[in-house]
Amino acid sequence: MSTDGKSPPSIAGAVELARVRMSELLARVGASLPFDVQRELLAGVEAILVEALSRHPAWRPDVADSLSVSEAATLLFVSRPHILKLLQQGKLTLHHETGSDRFITKASVMEQLATRNAAVETYNSSTSDED
């Protein structure tokens, strides 16, 4: 999945990432599950992901390179006030304002998401090394 902010990630890229993450999850916690149950879980997650991404306007390629505060909050799984805090801290970039509505650059949101995911991966790898 591209996180360079130049193009939105494709649904196929998101599904592939979901497959990888689901396989990792099943390897850790699902070893006792039968293979057909694992396959059904993966298919269910993929179906949910495809439907959610195809309906969410932030992932459609025809949308401009800005996101509303609400869309940015949805993508980052945080509250709208937290998005405004990140904006004030300079971690997100303001695209434009329309009245009292603020719009964030999609590139800065994707960069924040990539940074957070990298931090999570680093933490997970450091805690798995301690075991």
Secondary structure, 3 states (H helix, E strand, C coil): CCCCCCCCCCHHHHHHHHHHHHHHHHHHHCCCCCHHHHHHHHHHHHHHHHHHHHHCHHHCCCCCCEEEHHHHHHHHCCCHHHHHHHHHHCCCCEEEEECCEEEEEHHHHHHHHHHHHHHHHHHHHHHHHHC
